[in-house]
Amino acid sequence: MSRLIVVSNRIAPPEEKKSGAGGLAVGILGALKAAGGLWFGWSGEIGDEQAPLKKHSHDNITWASFDLSEENYERYYCQFSNEVLWPAFHYRLDLVKYQRESWEGYQRVNALLAEKLRPLLKPDDIIWVHDYHLLPFGHELRKRGVTNRMGFFLHIPFPTPEIFNALPPSDALLEQLCDYDLLGFQTETDRVAFLECVASQTRLSTDSEACHSAWGKYFRSAVYPIGIEPDEIAEQAAEALPPKLAELKKELGSIRNIFSVERLDYSKGLPERFLAFESLLENYPQHRGKIRYTQIAPTSRGDVQAYQDIRHQLETEAGRINGKYGQLGWTPLYYLNQHFDRRLLMKIYRYADVGLVTPLRDGMNLVAKEYVAAQNPENPGVLVLSQFAGAAQELTSALIVNPYDRDDVASALHRALTMPLTERLSRHSEMLDVVRRNDINCWQQTFLRDLKAIAPRTEASQLRDKVATFPKLA
């Protein structure tokens, strides 16, 4: 049986499952347990790159990682990944800080990863690579003679040609991506954007089965919306609240709760969300004194200026809104710039009358799906969801809004706060069916099934001139 090799920027050590690892880690671990194999990536530490790999094995899974030098960490991770690719892929060209040195560092680390993984590979291993940090990784493995089946999954959006082609190395990145056998995206919008980018740079041939040819390379593309573990989340959400939260819930009484949780990032639309809440208080004064909006936004990449700016902006806006609308005994907006345990968040979701998820651009946004799974099925809350989150293409029974239109979001919040139980039950039931059907296990099983259906390079090379050598996916 073929081993599964998972490659990601960071790896999740086995002990993280005990401390509440996220859904992605759970899904990858499930795939690794089923097939046996290796999880490979950067350790997250700064150190000696030439030191032996750090390895840990448990049952049929091995975790292998290595440290990065200070310079490579800065160039590859801080600069190119987070100051070029992340803003560009989230449609924020104004925040891109491209430097040739960071591009060279990004390529250098991907080559280093390939160099370190190559000796660990066996001929029939299947390789699954994750996210924007590793766009050139498959290309680097091919350069080293690796013919194994390789799939790549992009967790964030893929921008349109007008955005992507503004990056100086756009042509190189696209050609490198075509060295993967299967390219997976969160939504059809992202998949089409990628193909349009390729077609803008070179001749792209596509057949009826989504088999493509570009730069003399053959690959497939498909959509795999990532999911969650709904049953586990429902179980956690139904657990008793900790004493302090239970007391707080009792004190709030009939106060209706609007709840959001995101990491502090400019792609999440947090300032726009605060202004939409202000519009709710302004346009629908009947809610004053009767609702509370809680925004949890732990610091993310705090050493980057753009993130420092948004934190200051949120603190300022929260103080201004509370000063304008607050009353004795009532504070309308609670902004918490701190981390909360994921298990605790599931319990908080359950008691939120409205889940407010309005990113300006997001690959999927699992918070939306977690909120749905955590609800009491007999008395569910209402999800207000941005049209620019990948989840909006699945959770069509949410109240879909344009996050740039504060009055549109305010109107949806008013509707959510006044929605009758029968409509809430219907909308929740429809969304929960989707969340259950497209869970995290479905995501990883479908991707790996499709990747295994593709002939290894050693077999396909005899018929390189025919895209049809790639068998039809199930």
Sequence and secondary structure as in RCSB ss.txt:
>XXXX:A:sequence
MSRLIVVSNRIAPPEEKKSGAGGLAVGILGALKAAGGLWFGWSGEIGDEQAPLKKHSHDNITWASFDLSEENYER
YYCQFSNEVLWPAFHYRLDLVKYQRESWEGYQRVNALLAEKLRPLLKPDDIIWVHDYHLLPFGHELRKRGVTNRM
GFFLHIPFPTPEIFNALPPSDALLEQLCDYDLLGFQTETDRVAFLECVASQTRLSTDSEACHSAWGKYFRSAVYP
IGIEPDEIAEQAAEALPPKLAELKKELGSIRNIFSVERLDYSKGLPERFLAFESLLENYPQHRGKIRYTQIAPTS
RGDVQAYQDIRHQLETEAGRINGKYGQLGWTPLYYLNQHFDRRLLMKIYRYADVGLVTPLRDGMNLVAKEYVAAQ
NPENPGVLVLSQFAGAAQELTSALIVNPYDRDDVASALHRALTMPLTERLSRHSEMLDVVRRNDINCWQQTFLRD
LKAIAPRTEASQLRDKVATFPKLA
>XXXX:A:secstr
   EEEEEEE   GGGGGGT  HHHHHHHHHHHHH EEEEEEEEEES TTS  EEEEETTEEEEEEEE HHHIII
IIIIIIIIIIHHHHTT GGG    HHHHHHHHHHHHHHHHHHGGG  TT EEEEESGGGTTHHHHHHHTT  S E
EEE  S    HHHHTTSTTHHHHHHHHTTSSEEEESSHHHHHHHHHHHHHHS  EE TTSEEEETTEEEEEEE  
    HHHHHHHHTS   HHHHHHHHHHTT EEEEEE  S GGG HHHHHHHHHHHHHH GGGTTTEEEEEE    
STTSHHHHHHHHHHHHHHHHHHHHH BTTB SEEEE S   HHHHHHHHHT SEEEE  SSBS  HHHHHHHHHS
 TTS  EEEEETTBGGGGT TTSEEE TT HHHHHHHHHHHHH  HHHHHHHHHHHHHHHHHT HHHHHHHHHHH
HHTS  HHHHGGGTT GGGS    
